[in-house]
């Protein structure tokens, strides 16, 4: 865990990551995507691509939350 926090700090020093936007925003996008699942067309390929996009969004939201958490501890 410490190595990952060190990596986040280095990326922040280089300007690659930041605390913006608030970490709630990606999770709201995940909820919006989940709400749209019943309205998807019945095409199998489109459903698979949508689920892959949803999975990426969830992983991104968790990663963004972790970066925000590490950077908020540094700045406080």
N, C-alpha and C positions, 0 to 999 in steps of 0.2 A: 504494500500500500504506500509506503513512504517513497518508493521509487516512482510510482505513478504520480504522486503529489509533486515530486521534484520535477517530473516531466511537464506537468501542467504549469508549474511556476516558470519554467524556462520558456515554454510556449507563450505565456502571458508577457514575459519580458521582451520577447521578440515581436509581440503584437499579433500573434496568430489566433489567440483566443481572448475573449473578454467576458464580462458578466452580463452583457446585453444580448438579447432581451431577457426579461424576467423568465425564470424557468417554468412558470405556469403556462406560458404561451404554447410551447410544444405539446404539453399535455392536453391543452384545450383542442389543439389540432388533431391529436390522437382520438379524443372523444368525438370530434366532428366526423372523422373518418369511420369510426365504429358505428355511428348513427346512420351513415349512408349505406352500410352493407346490405340491408334488406332491399334497397332500391337499385341494386346493381343489375345489369342485364344478365341473362342466363348464359352468355357466352363463356365457356370455360377458360379460355386464354385471358380474357379481360379480368375475370375473377382472380386468377392466379397472379396476374400482374398487380392487381389492387392489393392483394394480401401481402405480396412482397413489399410494396410501397408502405403499407401499414406497419410491417415488421421493421423496416428501416426507420420509420418515423418514431416508433417506440424506442429503438436502440438510440437514436439521436437524442430523444428527450431525456433518457436516462444519463447519457454521456454529458449532455448540457447541464443537467442538474448537478452532476458530480463536479464539473468544472466550476460552476457557480458556487458550490459549497466550498471548494478548496480556496477559491479566490476571495470569498467573503471572510474566511478565517484569516487570510493573509492581511487583508485591509483593516480588520478590526483589532 
